Each structure stands twice: as C-alpha cells, then as structure tokens.
C-alpha cells in the first residue's frame, strides 16, 4: 500500500526522504519488521520504540513513524524515510485503520466493557450467533477466533494493528459479526479509537486496576469512553442495576437500552430455580433453563439476549440456543472427582467477582463444605488484597490463601498483605501456602467428602509468572491429575 493512503487524514509534521513509498506491512515491534515494513516508534511504559529504529532497519523496514525529533539524524543516516507525527501512540489506530482499509466499517462490531463478565458475554454471543449460522469473530481474553480458527491472544484487547488485521481477516472470511472485549487499558491507550462499533455493552464496574488508573473516578472515565465514541444508529446495552450504568451513557449518541434483575427495564431477568447444574430463568417474559448458575450469570445471559434482540434475532430461537450454551473456559468450570468432591475453576480475581462466585456456590452447596483457594497478583492493585481475603473468610468454610501470578513480588509478601483483611480467629483457621500447586493439592487431600472446592484467580490461564518468568501452570491440570490418581 502507498504511504499516501496510510497517512490519509493524519497530520505529518515533517518528512525525511521520499514521501511516496510502497509499504508491505506496518508494525510497532521491530522484531516483526520485514522487507518493506513501516515501523511505528512508540514511547512505551517500559521501553521507548525509538531506540529500536536501527533494529527495524536491519530487519527490512524502509520507513519509520516517529515523534521524537532527536532521532531525525539517525533516520537520515540509516537511509530511511521518516514521518514525524505529534503523537505516535494516539495515531496508531488511525494508521492501522487506514492500512487495513477500515475493516470495522464492513462488519457489525459489538464491544463489551466492564470489570466482570466481559469474557463470558463476548464468548456466549460468539457461540450463539455461530449456532444461528452466521460467520462470526471473537476478540477476547481467552482467545481470538475467526470462525473455527483460533488465534492466540496476549491481552484482553490487542494493539490497534492486531485488531484491524484480525477484523480484515474476518471480513475477508465473510464474517458478519465480531464480538470484542474492550478493556479500560485499551480505551485509555487509544487502542480502539477509530473503530466503528455497531453496539456496546456495560456489565458493571467494581474495584480493579487502580494500580494503573490510580483513582476510581479515572477508571469510570475510561470505561465511559467506549460509549462516548458510539455513533448515531449504534446501541448501548447497560446494566441498570449498577449505580454507574447511567454514567456510562451520559452524552452518548447511541440508542440506550437497559437490562435488570431488580427493576423494570428493556430486558428483564429473574432466577426462578437454581441448582449446581444450572438455573431456570424468566427472561423477557419467557422461562428458559440455562447451564449457568449465580446472579452474575443471570445478568450475563440478559446482556447476551439483549444484544441478540437488538441485532434482530428471533426471540424463540435465541432462547432455545441460549438454553444449550455451556460455561466458558475457566468461568465456574466444574471438575468432578472421587468421594463426591467437586472442584470449581474460576477466573475471579477482583473482590466483587470473588464474592459473586462464593455467594453463588454457598447458595447451592446445600450443607456441603465450601473451600476456597486463591491469591492475589503481584505488581497490581495492593488495596484489594485484604478485601479479597476478608471475602474468602466470610463465605467459605475452609480457606487456603496462596499465590496467583506474583510477577516480581515475593508470594509471601503478597500473602502478608492479604492477612491484614483477616481477624485473629480467621487467621487461625486459614492455611497460608505460597506454592499454588501445593495449596490446590492440600485442599483436595483435606476436603471432607462431598466438598466443593473453589480454585479462583487464574481460570483459563495455563501459566504462572514468578520472578518475571512465565512458566506453564494450569489449575485444571493439577486438579485432573489429582483426581485421576485417586480414582485408579
């Protein structure tokens, strides 16, 4: 693609060398450069992309987008074409959108944001519309899908180049819909600016990511950005029972619809019956059995239903398929073992999510012992650590506090922070085991017959980050290995 088209409607402050070039690819990672690449140098949070201009040239880059004018001479020395912009990070989305020929304009893109529920809602929408016979794409925490083809993911929301590249592939494959998780980080970092959304969902907003956003007000502001960018003709589906739901759609140009379990709304849901196997819901005036449990999942189902109806699906067919959908990987995922033990793997890693899951399991445990095993991530919001420990002690009969992804912190230090949320009595009846595998096995070994053991925090993740090193670790594998041995 010619550079004139890539920089369409993007102000260029200065140009070094030939301004009209044929570009084979664009990237902000010098390692991904090939012959004919355009390298976009972005000042990062840990490294400055400008320092990799030389490496990009070695790998075949013929042009560079930059914002630090002190690198102009280096660009000349390397014989590269240079395009000086005011802010490369904020321009990245527009560059990607132009290079991939505006793919979000050719597909119905639905964004889902909120603290909890994003993955479940996006994945269930993808499964629902796929079963209806539509070509679909999914951009999520767990994986990215184009039809039945899986693409790995590293963040809840990818960088703009990856997003637009995947959207273009979806369009080329004939996909009609894409369901996308949209994180507060991505909104703050302009990773989704320039995308055209057909609709958006707000699930809830609770205590999380304050290590990044610093204040709860800023966290809310970033979530709201998704609804601020919706065009006329788009729709918003908002959780009316979250006190910040109405804040999200202040000044939005979209048509606003609400879902609720407690007040009159456009899409109402009510739990009629519940068991460990699922829930009977009243949804939009109809009864439907689902394989999901808990009030939080009732909300998720209502959001899924609301989006489907806004996209014009038949009500009865939508409810029929919803009743057949199964749990998302690592979200209240059951593994049954010997002695009537049931392990439950869940991604809950915020106070609100952990409380929702524990309350749900407590409600359906019917006298069975409820155990909980979880920790808190390192180099993340420390203020939620004592709160999560307190929630674990409140709702579980037995508690084991362990490590999550300690990253660059010592697991023992994280556990000490968590202990601050426990009373002296609660500490005396809690086990503190920093080795996660040992903690899980201890729970399974010591659990009374018939127990339910919640293993929370990592869910679908198949790795653990210790001292900055990412190694294979899967809660589900640990549980299944234990159960296979005791059932021989």
Residue pairs with C-beta under 8 A, 6 or more apart in sequence:
1 22
1 23
1 99
2 20
2 21
2 22
2 23
3 19
3 20
3 21
3 23
3 38
3 63
3 81
3 83
4 19
4 20
5 98
6 23
6 26
6 38
6 95
6 98
6 99
7 83
7 95
7 98
8 98
9 94
9 98
10 85
10 91
10 94
10 95
10 98
11 85
11 86
12 83
12 84
12 85
13 84
13 85
13 86
14 69
14 72
14 82
14 83
14 84
15 81
15 82
15 83
15 84
16 72
16 75
16 76
16 80
16 81
16 82
16 83
16 84
17 63
17 75
17 76
17 79
17 80
17 81
17 82
18 81
19 81
19 83
21 62
21 63
21 81
22 36
23 36
23 37
23 38
23 62
23 63
23 99
24 34
24 35
24 36
24 37
25 32
25 33
25 34
25 36
25 37
25 38
26 37
26 38
26 39
26 40
26 95
26 96
26 99
26 161
27 33
27 37
27 38
27 39
27 40
27 161
28 39
28 40
28 41
28 42
28 49
28 92
28 159
28 161
30 39
30 49
30 52
30 53
30 55
30 56
30 59
30 61
31 55
31 59
32 59
33 39
33 55
33 56
33 59
33 60
33 61
34 59
34 60
35 60
35 62
36 60
36 62
37 56
37 59
37 60
37 61
37 62
37 63
38 61
38 62
38 63
38 64
38 65
39 49
39 52
39 53
39 56
39 57
39 61
39 63
39 64
39 65
40 49
40 64
40 65
40 88
40 92
40 95
41 48
41 49
41 50
41 52
41 53
41 56
41 64
41 65
41 66
41 67
41 68
41 71
41 88
42 49
42 88
42 89
42 92
43 49
43 50
43 67
43 68
43 88
43 89
48 68
49 88
50 66
50 68
50 71
53 64
53 66
53 71
53 74
53 75
53 78
53 80
54 74
54 78
56 64
57 64
57 78
57 79
57 80
61 80
62 80
62 81
63 80
63 81
63 82
63 83
64 75
64 80
64 81
64 82
64 83
65 82
65 83
65 85
65 88
65 91
65 95
66 72
66 75
66 82
66 83
66 84
66 85
66 88
67 84
67 85
67 86
67 87
67 88
69 84
71 82
72 82
72 84
75 82
76 82
85 91
89 189
89 190
90 190
90 193
92 159
92 160
92 161
92 190
92 191
93 160
93 190
93 191
93 192
93 193
93 194
93 195
94 193
94 194
95 160
96 160
96 161
96 163
96 164
96 165
96 194
97 103
97 104
97 160
97 164
97 194
97 195
99 161
99 164
100 164
100 165
100 167
100 168
101 168
102 196
103 164
103 167
103 168
103 170
103 171
104 164
104 167
104 194
104 195
104 196
104 197
105 196
106 171
107 137
107 167
107 170
107 171
107 175
107 176
107 177
107 178
108 176
108 177
108 178
108 198
108 199
108 311
109 167
109 177
109 178
109 180
109 195
109 196
109 197
109 198
110 122
110 125
110 177
110 178
110 179
110 180
110 197
110 198
110 199
110 200
110 201
110 307
110 311
111 180
111 181
111 182
111 192
111 195
111 197
111 199
111 200
111 201
111 226
112 118
112 121
112 122
112 125
112 179
112 180
112 181
112 182
112 200
112 201
112 203
112 303
113 181
113 182
113 183
113 184
113 187
113 200
113 201
113 202
113 203
113 223
113 226
114 201
114 202
114 203
114 204
114 205
114 223
114 239
115 203
115 204
115 205
115 206
115 207
115 208
115 350
115 352
115 353
116 203
116 204
116 206
116 296
116 348
116 350
116 352
116 353
116 356
117 203
117 204
117 296
117 299
117 300
117 303
118 140
118 141
118 156
118 181
118 182
118 183
118 203
119 140
119 141
119 142
119 181
119 328
119 331
119 347
120 297
120 300
120 328
120 331
121 179
121 201
121 203
121 300
121 303
121 304
121 307
122 138
122 139
122 140
122 179
122 180
122 181
123 138
123 140
123 142
123 179
123 328
124 300
124 301
124 304
124 322
124 325
124 328
125 177
125 179
125 304
125 307
125 308
126 136
126 137
126 138
126 140
126 145
126 179
127 325
128 304
128 308
128 318
128 321
128 322
128 325
129 136
129 176
129 177
129 179
129 308
129 311
130 136
130 147
131 321
131 324
132 313
132 317
132 321
134 175
134 176
134 177
135 147
135 170
135 173
135 174
135 175
135 176
135 177
136 145
136 147
136 175
136 176
136 177
136 178
136 179
137 144
137 145
137 146
137 147
137 166
137 167
137 170
137 175
137 177
137 178
137 179
138 144
138 145
138 178
138 179
138 180
139 153
139 157
139 158
139 163
139 166
139 178
139 179
139 180
139 181
140 153
140 156
140 179
140 180
140 181
141 153
141 156
141 181
141 460
142 153
142 328
142 329
142 330
142 460
143 150
143 151
143 152
143 153
144 150
144 151
144 152
144 153
144 158
144 166
145 151
146 166
146 169
146 170
146 173
146 175
147 173
147 175
151 166
155 183
155 185
155 186
156 181
156 183
156 185
156 186
157 163
157 180
157 181
157 182
157 183
157 185
157 186
157 191
157 192
158 166
158 191
159 191
160 190
160 191
160 192
160 193
160 194
163 180
163 191
163 192
163 195
167 178
167 195
170 178
177 311
182 192
182 200
182 226
184 209
184 212
184 213
184 219
184 222
184 223
185 191
185 209
185 212
185 222
186 192
187 222
187 223
187 225
187 226
188 212
188 213
188 222
188 225
192 226
192 229
193 229
196 231
197 226
197 229
197 230
197 231
197 234
198 234
198 235
198 311
199 230
199 234
199 235
199 236
199 237
199 254
199 307
199 310
199 311
200 226
200 227
200 230
200 234
200 235
200 236
200 237
200 254
201 236
201 237
201 238
201 303
201 306
201 307
202 223
202 226
202 227
202 236
202 237
202 238
202 239
202 242
202 245
202 248
202 249
203 239
203 242
203 299
203 300
203 303
204 239
204 242
204 299
204 352
205 219
205 220
205 223
205 242
205 244
206 350
206 351
206 352
206 353
207 216
207 350
207 351
207 352
207 381
207 383
207 384
207 387
208 219
208 350
208 381
208 384
209 219
209 381
210 216
210 219
210 381
210 383
210 384
211 379
211 380
211 381
211 382
213 219
213 222
220 244
220 247
223 248
224 247
224 248
224 250
226 248
227 236
227 248
227 249
227 252
227 254
228 251
228 252
230 236
230 252
230 253
230 254
231 253
231 254
232 253
232 254
233 254
233 255
234 253
234 254
234 255
235 254
235 255
235 256
235 257
235 310
236 248
236 249
236 252
236 254
236 255
236 256
236 257
237 257
237 258
237 259
237 267
237 303
237 306
237 307
237 310
238 245
238 246
238 248
238 249
238 256
238 257
238 258
238 259
239 245
239 258
239 259
239 260
239 299
239 303
240 246
240 258
240 259
240 260
240 263
240 265
241 260
241 261
241 262
241 263
241 299
245 258
249 256
257 266
257 267
257 306
257 310
258 265
258 266
258 267
259 265
259 266
259 267
259 268
259 269
259 299
259 302
259 303
259 305
259 306
260 267
260 268
260 269
260 302
261 268
261 269
261 270
261 271
261 295
261 298
261 299
261 302
266 306
267 283
267 284
267 302
267 303
267 305
267 306
267 309
268 282
268 283
268 284
268 285
268 302
269 281
269 282
269 283
269 298
269 299
269 301
269 302
269 305
270 281
270 282
270 298
271 279
271 280
271 281
271 295
271 298
272 279
272 280
272 281
272 282
272 287
273 279
273 280
274 280
274 293
274 363
274 364
275 293
275 364
276 293
276 334
276 342
276 364
277 291
278 289
278 290
278 291
278 292
278 293
279 289
279 290
279 292
279 293
279 294
279 297
279 298
280 287
280 288
280 289
280 290
281 287
281 288
281 289
281 290
281 298
281 301
282 288
283 301
283 302
283 305
283 319
283 322
284 305
284 309
284 315
284 319
286 315
286 316
286 319
288 319
288 322
288 323
289 323
290 297
290 301
290 322
290 323
290 325
291 323
291 324
291 325
291 326
291 327
292 298
292 300
292 301
292 325
292 327
292 332
293 332
293 360
293 364
294 332
294 356
294 357
294 359
294 360
294 363
295 356
295 359
295 360
296 353
296 356
296 357
296 360
297 332
297 360
301 322
304 322
305 318
305 319
305 322
308 318
309 315
309 318
327 333
327 334
328 460
329 459
329 460
330 345
330 346
330 347
330 458
330 459
330 460
330 461
330 476
331 346
331 347
331 459
331 460
332 344
332 346
332 357
332 360
333 344
333 345
333 346
333 459
333 476
334 342
334 343
334 344
335 342
335 343
335 344
335 345
335 476
335 479
335 480
335 483
336 342
336 343
336 483
337 343
337 444
337 479
337 482
337 483
337 486
337 487
338 483
338 486
338 487
339 449
339 450
339 486
340 449
340 450
341 444
341 447
341 449
341 450
341 451
341 453
341 483
342 451
342 452
342 453
343 444
343 453
343 455
343 479
343 483
344 357
344 361
344 452
344 453
344 454
344 455
345 455
345 459
345 475
345 476
345 479
346 353
346 357
346 454
346 455
346 456
346 459
347 353
347 456
347 457
347 458
347 459
347 460
347 461
348 354
348 356
348 357
348 374
348 456
348 457
348 459
349 376
349 377
349 404
349 456
349 457
349 458
350 384
350 388
351 384
351 387
351 388
351 391
354 374
354 388
354 391
354 392
354 456
355 391
355 395
357 454
357 456
358 370
358 372
358 391
358 392
358 394
358 395
358 396
358 454
359 395
361 370
361 452
361 454
362 370
362 395
362 396
365 452
368 450
368 451
368 452
369 397
369 398
369 447
369 448
369 450
369 451
369 452
370 395
370 396
370 397
370 398
370 451
370 452
370 454
371 396
371 397
371 398
371 399
371 400
371 443
371 447
371 451
371 452
371 453
371 454
372 392
372 395
372 396
372 398
372 399
372 400
372 453
372 454
372 456
373 400
373 402
373 439
373 440
373 443
373 453
373 454
373 455
373 456
374 388
374 392
374 401
374 402
374 404
374 454
374 455
374 456
374 457
375 401
375 402
375 403
375 404
375 406
375 411
375 414
375 415
375 418
375 436
375 457
376 384
376 385
376 388
376 404
376 414
376 417
376 418
376 457
377 404
377 405
377 406
377 407
377 414
377 457
378 404
378 405
378 406
378 407
378 408
378 409
378 411
378 414
378 465
379 407
379 408
379 409
380 407
382 417
385 414
385 417
385 418
385 420
385 421
386 417
386 418
386 419
386 420
386 421
386 422
387 421
388 418
388 421
389 401
389 418
389 419
389 420
389 421
389 422
390 421
390 422
390 426
392 399
392 401
393 399
393 421
393 422
393 423
393 426
393 430
396 454
398 429
398 443
398 446
398 447
399 426
399 429
399 430
399 431
400 430
400 431
400 432
400 433
400 439
400 442
400 443
401 415
401 418
401 419
401 430
401 431
401 432
401 433
401 439
402 411
402 415
402 432
402 433
402 434
402 435
402 436
402 438
402 439
402 440
403 411
403 414
403 415
403 434
403 435
403 436
403 439
403 464
403 466
404 414
404 436
404 457
404 458
405 458
405 461
405 464
405 465
405 466
406 414
406 465
406 466
406 467
407 465
407 466
407 468
408 467
408 468
411 434
411 466
412 434
415 432
415 434
419 427
419 432
422 430
431 439
431 442
433 439
433 442
436 464
436 473
436 475
437 473
437 478
440 455
440 475
440 478
440 479
440 482
441 478
441 482
443 453
443 455
444 453
444 479
444 482
444 483
447 453
455 475
455 479
458 464
458 473
458 475
459 475
461 473
461 474
461 475
462 472
462 473
462 474
462 477
463 470
463 471
463 472
463 473
463 474
464 470
464 471
464 473
465 471
